Amino acid sequence: MTSTSTATPTDPQETGFHPGHGPILEPPEGPESALACTCGGLLELTPDTRPAQMGRYHLHLEEVRREALRD
C-alpha cells in the first residue's frame, strides 16, 4: 500500500533547514507538486513547479526565523 503523502529527502543546506521544518512535496517527483511543511504551518494545495514551491518554502522559513527573533 502506498502512502498518499511522501516526504522528499532533501539536503539541509539546500532547503535552508530549520529545526522542526522540512518540505513535503506531493508527488515528490515530476515537474509539479503540492507543498506542505512538516510543521503544518504551510500548505499549498495548488500544484506548482518545484522551483516555485521551494521559493515559497524558503519564504516560510524566513518568516519562522523573523518570528523566532522577535520572541
Summary of the structure (lengths in Angstrom):
residues: 71
radius of gyration: 12.2
end to end distance: 43.1
largest distance: 44.0
contacts: 162
relative contact order: 0.19
helix: 35%
strand: 27%
